[in-house]
Each structure stands twice: as C-alpha cells, then as structure tokens.
C-alpha cells in the first residue's frame, strides 16, 4: 500500500464467468486521512498486479467498516 493509505477487510466476490476457486475479485475499502474513501478491485488470481479498478466514493466511511457481498439481492 502506498504510504498514508489504509486497507480495510477485503471482501471476495465470485465471478459468474469462472469456476476457479480464485476466479473472482477482492474488493477493499481504502481510507486515508486526506481523501474520501475508495473501493479498490483486485483480480483474486493476480492480486500482486495491483487494483484493476477503483471506485471513488462521495463520502468518507469509518476505517473499521465491514462488508459482505450478496448476489441477487
């Protein structure tokens, strides 16, 4: 992680296009003292390559925020 950014608990999201155990995505809320929150999206099979996408949130969330992914809610 770059200095000043904090990674919160990642959530695994299974891909509907893959049967592989790591054929999904990891989503993690990233917080900082100076910016609004972000959600970083990683390929579960290639985490070391860094995020494949980022969602910039309009508000800041607490750094202890936990989440769960639910399909077809």
Secondary structure as UniProt FT lines:
FT   TURN            3..4
FT   STRAND          5..7
FT   STRAND          11..14
FT   TURN            16..17
FT   TURN            21..22
FT   STRAND          24..32
FT   STRAND          38..43
FT   TURN            44..45
FT   HELIX           47..49
FT   STRAND          53..56
FT   TURN            63..64
FT   TURN            71..72
//
